[in-house]
Amino acid sequence: MEGVKGEIWFENNIIYTPNFEGEPDPRGIGCVYFDCMSKSRDRLAQIDGLTGEEDTYGSLLQRCVRTSIALKEMGLKYGDIISSCTYNHLNSCVPNISGFFIGAKIAALDPSLSVSEACHLFRQVMPKVMFTGVESVRLIENVIKEVGADTKIVVFGPTDTHTPFSDMIQPQTGESSFRPVEVRNIRDIAVIMFSSGTTGLPKGICHTHYSILSMPGDLIIMLGVTYALTLCQTPKPESLDVSNLRHIILTGSPLTEDQLDVIKTTFPGVLVSQKYGQSEVFSYLTSFDVANPKHLELMNRKESSCGLPTRGTYYKVVDPDSEELLGANEKGELRVKSEAQLCGYYNMDSSGIWDTDGWLKTGDYGYYDEDFCFYITDRVKEMFRYRYKHITPTLIESVLRSHPSIMQAVVIGIPHYLDNYHPMAVVILNADTINTTAEEIEKYVEERVEDPLRLRAGVKFVKSFPLTPSRKVHRLKLKNLILSNQI
């Protein structure tokens, strides 16, 4: 089997790549941050995109050190949990870095969550201190009351009832001699990341100092598919200059060729590629390296691929029903092994994360081809059965998106007493569309798919989809709204 020689090898239907280079610093993330920031005190660390305000590493380090000392004075100790609930600003990263400095675990809540959603996440981690923006104080107060916690609140802004963040960054005794705590074990939990919850309730994904420090140092900013398509639908301001834009990297969900065409048309001359990853692994799992001629040639030839295997990960594809190990161009569930993977879910049963051979179940359905290029086609949990056939929603969704009147579409399975499930399309029409009927769309799909993929449960029109904090379609919430006749 041909591949990218020297980088990837194949044996017994398992794909191998070289291990990560070097060993993680055994002192932990806090020490790595402290050393790097100390060496770069005069360099620019952050720019506020709204105000233009700039922040150097020296200034940021000083605030982090002072906050660390203040947290210790509040009684925080090694292994305690610090959380935050705030939008981006120059101080939003301070609680995280300060937590690493004292050996605490970090967990964050999204400010757009409802009280019930926030309570579900809060109960999993029960933080000792919560840093919150002014806009989220009422939310966090309600959550703490509902849960019955004694969490202390620190507010980024004015407050009469809680600790203002400005008090945390006042000059502290001993700050000039401050040094971060070295971790007791490099595999201690450092960060608890909540899963997107697209098909179930969010879970606290535990990453260790080892898994985070094992990742490659060349991670770059990426754009979710939903964000990208929304951007393409938004009129471009006349004053906006995108001439320096060279590369757009897409992630978050499978991308159809039609969607890719829309993005390329909106940004002509810009290189567009896909990467694939998930929160359970603290590194992307597949990508194309545009600086590598072989990668670039494959990317241009295989536009629907999300990339080649990346260093430090092993891969296999299995039949999710029989557990049979599959080969090239055979579709199944992707499973991986990586030093950058999670160590489990926080305060939850994690036994179902791995298979009996210790491989992480990604829950993603797809395949690789003869060049080891990967293609993710669906989520295993989003698939459903029509009689004896597995239905992958993205197959129908790609047909729906080719309809000239449809901007976005999601397909879900509606329970049926005889056939298991019937496919239903939930559709957002283009803003200038009128007179497009459900019957027209049903017929459009029927003419382009095999019989089991027909929209037997019909079509629902909506103005918008419920989204997760990471801007993915919240399929579980959408399905519940449909089944409860709220849509």
C-alpha positions as CSV (number, residue, x, y, z in Angstrom):
1,M,0.0,0.0,0.0
2,E,1.4,3.4,-1.0
3,G,1.7,6.1,1.6
4,V,3.8,9.0,2.7
5,K,7.0,6.9,3.1
6,G,9.0,7.3,6.2
7,E,6.2,9.0,8.1
8,I,3.5,6.3,8.1
9,W,3.5,2.5,8.0
10,F,0.9,-0.2,7.8
11,E,0.6,-3.6,9.4
12,N,-2.3,-6.0,9.8
13,N,-4.8,-3.2,9.0
14,I,-3.4,-0.9,11.6
15,I,-1.7,2.4,10.7
16,Y,1.3,3.5,12.7
17,T,3.2,6.8,12.9
18,P,6.4,7.8,14.8
19,N,6.0,8.7,18.4
20,F,6.1,12.4,19.6
21,E,9.6,13.8,19.7
22,G,11.1,14.2,23.1
23,E,9.6,13.8,26.6
24,P,7.2,16.2,28.3
25,D,8.7,18.4,31.0
26,P,8.1,16.3,34.2
27,R,7.6,19.5,36.3
28,G,4.2,20.1,34.6
29,I,2.4,22.8,32.6
30,G,2.8,25.5,35.3
31,C,6.6,25.4,35.2
32,V,6.7,25.4,31.4
33,Y,4.4,28.4,31.3
34,F,6.4,30.2,33.9
35,D,9.8,29.6,32.2
36,C,8.5,30.6,28.8
37,M,6.8,33.8,30.0
38,S,9.8,34.8,32.1
39,K,12.1,34.5,29.1
40,S,9.7,36.6,26.9
41,R,8.7,39.4,29.3
42,D,9.0,42.2,26.7
43,R,7.3,40.3,23.9
44,L,3.6,40.8,22.9
45,A,1.4,38.2,24.4
46,Q,-2.2,39.3,23.6
47,I,-4.1,41.9,21.7
48,D,-7.8,42.7,22.4
49,G,-9.5,42.4,19.1
50,L,-12.2,44.9,20.1
51,T,-10.2,47.6,21.8
52,G,-6.7,47.1,20.3
53,E,-5.3,47.0,23.8
54,E,-2.0,45.1,24.0
55,D,-0.5,43.0,26.8
56,T,3.1,41.7,27.2
57,Y,4.2,38.4,28.7
58,G,5.8,40.3,31.6
59,S,2.6,42.1,32.5
60,L,0.5,38.9,32.1
61,L,3.0,36.9,34.2
62,Q,2.8,39.5,37.0
63,R,-1.0,39.3,37.1
64,C,-0.8,35.5,37.1
65,V,1.7,35.3,39.9
66,R,-0.3,37.8,42.1
67,T,-3.5,35.8,41.4
68,S,-1.7,32.5,42.3
69,I,-0.6,34.0,45.7
70,A,-4.2,35.4,46.3
71,L,-5.7,31.9,45.5
72,K,-3.4,30.3,48.1
73,E,-4.4,32.9,50.6
74,M,-8.1,31.9,49.9
75,G,-7.2,28.3,50.8
76,L,-6.7,26.8,47.3
77,K,-4.4,23.8,47.3
78,Y,-2.9,21.3,45.0
79,G,-5.6,19.3,43.1
80,D,-8.5,21.7,43.9
81,I,-10.6,22.9,40.9
82,I,-10.7,26.4,39.6
83,S,-13.4,27.4,37.1
84,S,-14.2,30.4,35.0
85,C,-17.3,31.6,33.1
86,T,-16.4,34.7,31.0
87,Y,-16.1,35.9,27.5
88,N,-12.6,36.7,26.0
89,H,-10.6,39.6,27.4
90,L,-7.0,40.2,28.5
91,N,-7.6,38.7,31.9
92,S,-9.7,35.7,30.9
93,C,-6.6,33.4,30.7
94,V,-5.2,34.5,34.1
95,P,-7.2,32.0,36.3
96,N,-6.1,29.1,34.1
97,I,-2.4,30.0,34.2
98,S,-2.6,30.8,37.9
99,G,-4.2,27.5,38.5
100,F,-1.4,25.7,36.7
101,F,1.1,27.6,38.9
102,I,-0.4,26.2,42.1
103,G,-1.2,22.7,40.8
104,A,-4.9,23.2,40.6
105,K,-7.2,21.6,38.0
106,I,-8.9,23.9,35.5
107,A,-12.5,23.7,34.2
108,A,-14.5,26.3,32.3
109,L,-18.2,27.0,31.7
110,D,-19.6,28.8,28.7
111,P,-21.4,32.0,29.6
112,S,-24.2,31.2,27.1
113,L,-25.3,28.1,29.0
114,S,-28.7,28.0,30.7
115,V,-28.9,27.5,34.5
116,S,-29.9,23.8,34.0
117,E,-27.0,23.1,31.6
118,A,-24.5,25.0,33.8
119,C,-25.7,23.1,36.9
120,H,-25.1,19.7,35.1
121,L,-21.5,20.7,34.4
122,F,-20.9,22.4,37.8
123,R,-22.0,19.3,39.7
124,Q,-19.4,17.3,37.9
125,V,-16.5,19.5,39.0
126,M,-17.7,21.5,42.1
127,P,-15.0,24.2,41.8
128,K,-13.6,25.9,44.9
129,V,-13.4,29.3,43.1
130,M,-15.3,30.6,40.1
131,F,-14.0,33.5,38.0
132,T,-16.9,35.2,36.2
133,G,-17.6,38.1,33.9
134,V,-20.1,40.7,35.1
135,E,-22.6,39.4,32.6
136,S,-22.5,35.9,34.1
137,V,-22.7,36.7,37.8
138,R,-26.4,36.1,38.1
139,L,-26.0,32.8,36.2
140,I,-23.3,31.5,38.6
141,E,-25.1,32.7,41.7
142,N,-28.2,30.8,40.6
143,V,-26.1,27.7,39.8
144,I,-24.3,27.8,43.2
145,K,-27.7,28.2,45.0
146,E,-29.3,25.3,43.0
147,V,-26.3,23.0,43.6
148,G,-25.8,24.0,47.2
149,A,-22.1,24.7,46.9
150,D,-19.9,27.1,48.9
151,T,-17.9,28.2,45.8
152,K,-16.3,31.6,46.1
153,I,-16.9,34.0,43.2
154,V,-14.4,36.4,41.7
155,V,-15.8,39.0,39.3
156,F,-14.0,40.5,36.3
157,G,-15.4,44.0,37.0
158,P,-17.3,45.9,39.7
159,T,-19.1,44.0,42.4
160,D,-20.6,44.7,45.8
161,T,-21.1,41.2,46.9
162,H,-18.1,39.2,45.6
163,T,-14.4,39.5,45.3
164,P,-13.4,41.8,42.4
165,F,-10.6,40.5,40.2
166,S,-8.8,43.8,40.7
167,D,-8.2,42.8,44.3
168,M,-6.5,39.6,43.2
169,I,-3.8,41.4,41.2
170,Q,-2.7,43.9,43.8
171,P,1.0,43.7,44.8
172,Q,1.6,40.6,46.9
173,T,4.3,39.8,49.5
174,G,6.7,37.3,48.0
175,E,5.8,37.8,44.4
176,S,9.5,38.5,43.4
177,S,10.6,35.1,44.7
178,F,7.5,33.2,43.5
179,R,8.0,29.9,41.7
180,P,5.3,27.5,40.5
181,V,4.6,24.2,42.0
182,E,6.1,21.2,40.4
183,V,3.5,18.5,39.8
184,R,3.6,15.4,41.9
185,N,3.0,13.2,38.9
186,I,3.1,14.2,35.2
187,R,-0.1,12.2,34.7
188,D,-2.1,14.2,37.2
189,I,-5.2,15.8,35.8
190,A,-4.5,19.4,34.6
191,V,-7.6,20.4,32.6
192,I,-11.2,19.2,32.6
193,M,-12.8,20.0,29.2
194,F,-16.5,19.5,28.7
195,S,-17.5,17.6,25.5
196,S,-19.7,19.4,23.0
197,G,-22.8,17.4,24.0
198,T,-24.1,17.1,20.4
199,T,-25.6,13.7,20.9
200,G,-25.8,13.4,24.7
201,L,-25.1,15.2,27.9
202,P,-21.6,16.8,28.1
203,K,-18.9,15.0,30.0
204,G,-15.8,16.3,31.7
205,I,-12.9,15.1,29.6
206,C,-9.8,14.8,31.8
207,H,-6.4,15.8,30.3
208,T,-3.2,15.3,32.2
209,H,0.0,17.4,32.2
210,Y,1.5,14.6,30.1
211,S,-1.3,14.5,27.4
212,I,-1.2,18.3,27.0
213,L,2.6,18.7,26.9
214,S,2.9,15.7,24.5
215,M,1.1,17.6,21.7
216,P,3.1,19.0,18.8
217,G,4.1,22.6,19.2
218,D,2.7,23.7,15.8
219,L,-1.0,23.8,16.5
220,I,-2.7,26.6,14.7
221,I,-6.0,28.4,14.7
222,M,-8.9,26.6,12.9
223,L,-12.4,27.6,11.9
224,G,-15.5,25.5,12.5
225,V,-17.6,24.6,9.4
226,T,-20.7,26.3,10.9
227,Y,-18.7,29.5,11.4
228,A,-17.2,29.3,7.9
229,L,-20.6,28.8,6.2
230,T,-22.2,31.6,8.3
231,L,-19.3,33.8,7.3
232,C,-19.9,33.0,3.6
233,Q,-23.5,34.1,4.0
234,T,-22.5,37.4,5.6
235,P,-22.0,40.4,3.2
236,K,-18.3,41.4,3.2
237,P,-17.7,45.0,4.4
238,E,-16.3,47.1,1.6
239,S,-13.4,48.2,3.8
240,L,-12.3,44.7,4.7
241,D,-9.0,43.6,3.1
242,V,-8.4,39.9,3.0
243,S,-5.6,40.0,0.5
244,N,-3.2,38.6,3.1
245,L,-5.4,35.6,3.8
246,R,-3.6,32.5,2.6
247,H,-5.0,29.5,4.3
248,I,-8.3,28.5,5.9
249,I,-8.4,25.4,8.0
250,L,-11.8,23.8,8.7
251,T,-12.8,21.5,11.5
252,G,-15.8,20.5,13.7
253,S,-17.9,18.4,11.3
254,P,-17.7,16.5,8.0
255,L,-17.5,18.9,5.0
256,T,-19.3,18.2,1.8
257,E,-17.9,19.1,-1.6
258,D,-20.8,21.6,-2.1
259,Q,-19.9,23.3,1.2
260,L,-16.3,23.4,0.2
261,D,-17.2,25.0,-3.1
262,V,-19.1,27.7,-1.4
263,I,-16.1,28.6,0.9
264,K,-13.6,28.5,-2.0
265,T,-15.9,30.8,-4.1
266,T,-16.2,33.2,-1.2
267,F,-12.4,33.3,-0.7
268,P,-10.9,32.8,-4.2
269,G,-7.2,32.0,-4.3
270,V,-7.2,31.0,-0.6
271,L,-6.0,27.5,0.3
272,V,-8.7,25.6,2.1
273,S,-8.0,22.4,4.0
274,Q,-9.6,20.2,6.6
275,K,-8.3,18.9,9.9
276,Y,-9.9,16.3,12.2
277,G,-9.7,16.0,15.9
278,Q,-11.8,15.7,19.0
279,S,-11.7,16.9,22.6
280,E,-10.7,13.5,23.9
281,V,-7.3,13.8,22.2
282,F,-5.3,17.0,22.9
283,S,-3.9,17.2,19.4
284,Y,-5.5,17.0,15.9
285,L,-5.7,13.4,14.7
286,T,-5.5,14.0,10.9
287,S,-4.3,16.9,8.8
288,F,-2.5,17.9,5.7
289,D,0.9,19.7,6.1
290,V,0.7,22.4,3.3
291,A,4.5,22.8,3.6
292,N,4.9,19.2,2.5
293,P,4.7,18.8,-1.3
294,K,3.3,15.2,-1.0
295,H,0.6,16.3,1.5
296,L,-0.3,19.3,-0.7
297,E,-0.6,17.1,-3.8
298,L,-2.9,14.7,-1.9
299,M,-5.0,17.6,-0.4
300,N,-5.6,19.1,-3.9
301,R,-6.5,15.8,-5.4
302,K,-8.7,14.6,-2.5
303,E,-10.7,17.7,-1.4
304,S,-13.1,15.8,0.8
305,S,-10.4,14.2,2.9
306,C,-9.6,15.6,6.4
307,G,-6.0,14.7,6.1
308,L,-3.3,12.2,6.8
309,P,-2.4,10.5,10.1
310,T,-0.4,12.8,12.5
311,R,2.7,11.9,14.5
312,G,2.2,10.2,17.8
313,T,-1.1,8.3,17.0
314,Y,-2.0,4.8,15.8
315,Y,-5.2,4.2,13.9
316,K,-7.7,1.4,13.1
317,V,-11.2,1.2,11.6
318,V,-13.6,-1.4,12.9
319,D,-17.1,-2.6,12.2
320,P,-19.0,-1.1,15.2
321,D,-21.3,-4.1,15.4
322,S,-18.9,-7.1,14.8
323,E,-15.7,-5.4,16.0
324,E,-14.1,-6.8,12.7
325,L,-10.9,-5.0,11.8
326,L,-11.4,-3.3,8.4
327,G,-9.0,-2.3,5.6
328,A,-8.7,0.6,3.2
329,N,-11.9,2.0,1.8
330,E,-14.0,0.0,4.2
331,K,-16.3,2.2,6.4
332,G,-16.5,1.7,10.2
333,E,-15.7,3.4,13.5
334,L,-12.3,5.1,13.8
335,R,-10.3,4.1,16.9
336,V,-7.0,5.5,18.0
337,K,-4.2,5.3,20.5
338,S,-2.3,8.4,21.4
339,E,-0.1,9.7,24.2
340,A,-2.2,12.9,24.0
341,Q,-5.5,11.2,24.7
342,L,-7.7,11.7,27.8
343,C,-7.3,9.7,31.0
344,G,-11.0,9.4,31.5
345,Y,-14.2,11.3,32.3
346,Y,-14.3,13.3,35.6
347,N,-16.5,11.7,38.3
348,M,-18.1,9.5,35.7
349,D,-17.8,5.9,34.6
350,S,-15.2,5.8,31.8
351,S,-15.2,2.1,31.0
352,G,-17.0,2.5,27.7
353,I,-14.4,4.9,26.3
354,W,-11.9,2.2,25.2
355,D,-12.4,-1.2,23.5
356,T,-11.1,-4.4,25.0
357,D,-7.7,-3.9,23.4
358,G,-7.3,-0.4,24.9
359,W,-8.1,1.6,21.8
360,L,-10.0,4.9,22.2
361,K,-13.4,4.8,20.5
362,T,-13.8,8.1,18.7
363,G,-17.4,7.6,17.9
364,D,-16.7,8.8,14.4
365,Y,-17.6,6.8,11.3
366,G,-15.4,6.9,8.2
367,Y,-12.5,5.3,6.4
368,Y,-9.1,5.7,5.0
369,D,-8.0,5.1,1.4
370,E,-4.9,3.6,-0.2
371,D,-2.8,6.7,0.5
372,F,-3.8,6.8,4.2
373,C,-6.0,9.8,3.6
374,F,-8.9,9.8,6.1
375,Y,-12.6,10.6,5.5
376,I,-15.0,11.2,8.4
377,T,-18.5,10.7,7.2
378,D,-20.7,10.7,10.3
379,R,-21.0,10.2,14.1
380,V,-21.8,6.6,15.1
381,K,-24.4,7.9,17.6
382,E,-26.1,10.0,14.9
383,M,-26.6,6.9,12.6
384,F,-29.9,5.0,12.9
385,R,-31.5,2.0,11.3
386,Y,-34.2,1.8,8.7
387,R,-35.3,-1.8,8.9
388,Y,-32.0,-3.6,8.5
389,K,-29.9,-0.8,6.9
390,H,-27.7,1.7,8.8
391,I,-28.6,5.3,7.7
392,T,-25.8,7.9,7.8
393,P,-27.5,11.3,8.0
394,T,-24.7,13.1,6.2
395,L,-25.4,11.2,3.0
396,I,-28.9,12.7,2.9
397,E,-27.7,16.1,4.2
398,S,-25.3,16.4,1.3
399,V,-28.1,15.9,-1.1
400,L,-30.3,18.4,0.7
401,R,-27.6,21.1,0.7
402,S,-27.3,20.7,-3.1
403,H,-30.9,22.1,-3.4
404,P,-30.7,25.7,-4.5
405,S,-33.2,26.9,-1.8
406,I,-31.5,25.2,1.2
407,M,-28.9,26.9,3.3
408,Q,-28.4,24.3,6.0
409,A,-30.0,20.9,6.7
410,V,-29.9,18.3,9.5
411,V,-31.3,14.8,9.2
412,I,-32.5,12.9,12.3
413,G,-34.2,9.5,12.8
414,I,-37.8,9.5,13.9
415,P,-38.9,6.4,15.8
416,H,-41.3,4.1,13.8
417,Y,-43.2,1.2,15.2
418,L,-42.3,-1.2,12.3
419,D,-39.2,0.2,10.6
420,N,-37.1,1.3,13.6
421,Y,-36.6,4.8,12.3
422,H,-37.6,7.1,9.4
423,P,-35.4,9.9,8.2
424,M,-36.6,13.5,8.7
425,A,-35.0,16.6,7.3
426,V,-34.9,19.8,9.4
427,V,-34.1,22.6,7.0
428,I,-33.1,26.3,7.0
429,L,-34.0,27.9,3.7
430,N,-32.0,30.7,2.1
431,A,-33.1,34.2,3.1
432,D,-34.4,35.0,-0.4
433,T,-36.3,31.7,-0.9
434,I,-40.1,31.7,-1.2
435,N,-42.6,29.0,-2.1
436,T,-40.4,26.0,-1.5
437,T,-42.5,23.2,-0.1
438,A,-41.8,20.1,2.0
439,E,-43.2,18.0,-0.8
440,E,-40.8,19.5,-3.3
441,I,-37.8,18.8,-1.1
442,E,-39.0,15.2,-0.4
443,K,-39.3,14.6,-4.1
444,Y,-35.9,16.2,-4.8
445,V,-34.2,13.8,-2.3
446,E,-36.2,10.8,-3.5
447,E,-34.9,11.3,-7.0
448,R,-31.3,11.2,-5.8
449,V,-31.0,8.5,-3.2
450,E,-31.7,4.9,-2.8
451,D,-35.1,3.9,-1.3
452,P,-34.1,3.5,2.5
453,L,-32.8,7.1,2.4
454,R,-36.1,8.7,1.4
455,L,-37.5,11.3,3.8
456,R,-40.3,9.1,5.1
457,A,-40.7,11.3,8.2
458,G,-41.1,14.4,6.1
459,V,-39.5,17.9,6.3
460,K,-39.5,20.5,9.0
461,F,-38.7,24.2,8.3
462,V,-36.9,26.2,11.0
463,K,-35.2,29.6,11.2
464,S,-32.2,28.4,13.2
465,F,-30.7,25.3,14.9
466,P,-29.9,25.0,18.5
467,L,-26.1,25.1,18.8
468,T,-23.5,23.8,21.3
469,P,-21.0,26.3,22.8
470,S,-18.6,25.1,20.1
471,R,-21.1,26.1,17.4
472,K,-22.0,22.6,16.3
473,V,-25.6,21.7,15.7
474,H,-27.0,20.3,19.0
475,R,-28.7,17.3,17.4
476,L,-30.0,15.8,20.7
477,K,-31.7,19.1,21.6
478,L,-33.0,19.5,18.1
479,K,-34.4,15.9,18.1
480,N,-36.0,16.4,21.5
481,L,-37.7,19.6,20.2
482,I,-39.1,17.7,17.3
483,L,-40.3,14.7,19.3
484,S,-42.0,17.0,21.9
485,N,-43.8,18.9,19.1
486,Q,-42.1,22.1,20.0
487,I,-41.0,22.5,16.3
